[in-house]
Amino acid sequence: MHPILFAIGHFHVYSFSIFLILAWLVWSFLFWKSLRSDGVDEDKIFDLTFYATIVAFIVSRAVFVYFHWALFATTFLKIVAIWVQPGFSLYGALIGAVMTLILLSRQQKVRVGHVLDAFALSLPGALFVGLIGALLDGTTVGKLTNLPWAIRFVGFVGRRHPIEVYEMIAMLVVATVIGYLRQQSIQKKWPYGVVGVWFFILFCLLMFPLEFFKESHVYWNSLSANQWVLVALFAEAVGAFYVRGGGRELIRPIANKIYAKFSKRRS
């Protein structure tokens, strides 16, 4: 692990902080680029980006404090003193950002579908960059493993699962699939927002099993808190896909046929 990227005298530059900033720059640029291609005004894009960032930061910190209260029980000042007691929740940031973007897009009269699609196209790359910082910092702790190929990381992750590497691979898969679906959506003229919904479905399906390789301090009925969040996100995404992605039109003919058969039998 290399938590300190470099030092100038007594001034230390931390890996996670640098890569967190780089991740935000990647997200904000790709988010802006996608919305601009859809014809959204610059001022509205700025408002969406700014407020989503602020809310994501606050919610991410609040969720981390809630689930790690023992670290902050001695003094409340640690809650705001991030340099003293660092810690953020990825899923708290994700939920805070999405809710803010949806609410603001309606207020700013921007298509929610445009915003969701832009979010889907911009987030995987940003998460990939952020995970590099997490890997260098050792932010996420993987469970112990005896797998020979994992032990080769001795001196970097030791005998634990390199969970950040797993998640980086998952983000590459998501980015590739979302890029392909984006092209399909343009060619086949899918409804706006379908690509964004697909992102959440893929994200949840890939990240849920990876949580089993992480050390977690909060479990509810054998699942970690993060896994329950992913279950909720997946349920919402499937519901949105049913409504937005033509699920009703696909299922209605099947339901009509089944209902017709039952009707004939009853008569």
C-alpha positions, 0 to 999 in steps of 0.5 A, spaced: 500 500 500 502 507 498 497 511 502 502 517 501 503 519 494 509 523 495 511 528 501 514 535 500 517 536 507 512 535 512 507 536 507 504 529 505 500 528 499 495 522 500 493 517 494 486 517 496 485 524 496 488 525 489 485 520 486 478 522 489 479 529 485 481 525 479 475 521 479 470 527 480 474 531 474 473 524 470 465 524 472 464 531 471 467 532 464 464 526 462 457 528 465 457 535 462 459 532 455 454 527 455 448 532 457 451 537 452 451 532 446 443 532 448 442 539 448 442 541 455 444 548 457 451 549 460 448 553 466 443 547 468 449 542 467 453 546 472 447 546 477 446 539 476 453 537 477 455 542 483 449 540 487 449 533 486 457 533 488 455 537 495 449 533 497 453 526 495 459 529 499 454 530 505 450 524 505 457 520 503 460 522 510 453 522 514 452 515 512 459 513 514 459 516 521 452 513 522 455 506 521 462 507 524 459 511 530 464 508 535 470 512 531 466 519 532 463 518 539 469 521 543 468 528 539 463 530 534 469 535 531 471 528 528 465 528 523 467 535 520 475 534 521 476 529 515 483 530 515 483 527 522 478 521 521 477 520 514 471 516 511 466 516 506 460 511 503 460 510 496 453 508 496 451 514 500 454 518 495 451 514 489 444 515 492 445 522 494 447 524 487 442 520 484 436 523 488 439 530 487 440 529 480 432 527 479 429 532 483 433 538 480 432 535 473 425 536 474 426 543 477 430 545 471 426 542 466 431 537 464 429 530 461 430 525 467 432 520 462 438 525 459 440 525 466 440 518 467 444 516 461 449 521 462 450 518 469 451 511 467 456 514 461 460 518 466 460 514 473 464 507 471 470 511 469 470 515 475 469 509 479 475 506 476 479 512 477 477 512 485 478 505 486 486 506 484 486 511 490 482 506 494 487 500 492 493 505 494 490 507 500 488 500 503 481 503 504 477 497 503 479 491 506 478 484 503 477 478 507 483 473 508 484 468 502 489 462 501 488 462 493 496 462 490 494 467 485 492 472 490 498 471 495 502 473 489 500 480 491 504 479 498 507 486 500 501 490 497 495 486 499 498 480 503 493 474 504 487 478 503 482 479 497 484 485 492 477 487 492 479 494 489 482 490 483 475 486 483 471 492 483 476 495 477 475 489 473 467 490 474 467 497 472 471 496 466 465 490 464 460 495 466 463 501 462 464 496 456 457 494 456 454 501 457 458 504 451 455 498 447 448 499 449 449 507 448 450 505 441 444 501 440 440 506 444 442 511 438 441 506 432 434 503 435 432 510 438 430 507 445 427 511 450 431 516 454 433 513 460 434 506 458 441 506 458 441 509 465 437 504 468 441 498 465 447 501 468 444 500 475 442 493 473 449 491 471 452 495 477 448 491 482 449 485 479 456 485 479 457 489 485 453 484 490 457 478 489 463 482 490 461 484 497 462 477 500 469 478 499 469 484 503 470 485 511 464 489 513 462 491 520 455 491 519 450 485 517 443 484 517 440 477 516 447 475 513 448 480 508 452 487 509 449 494 509 452 495 502 448 489 499 441 491 502 443 498 499 444 494 492 438 490 493 434 496 493 437 499 488 436 493 483 429 493 485 428 500 483 432 499 477 428 493 475 421 497 476 424 503 472 426 498 466 419 495 466 416 502 466 421 505 461 424 500 457 417 497 454 416 492 459 409 493 460 408 492 452 412 486 452 408 483 458 401 485 456 401 480 450 403 474 454 398 476 460 393 477 455 394 470 452 394 467 458 388 470 461 384 468 454 386 461 455 384 461 463 377 464 460 376 459 455 377 453 460 372 457 465 367 457 460 
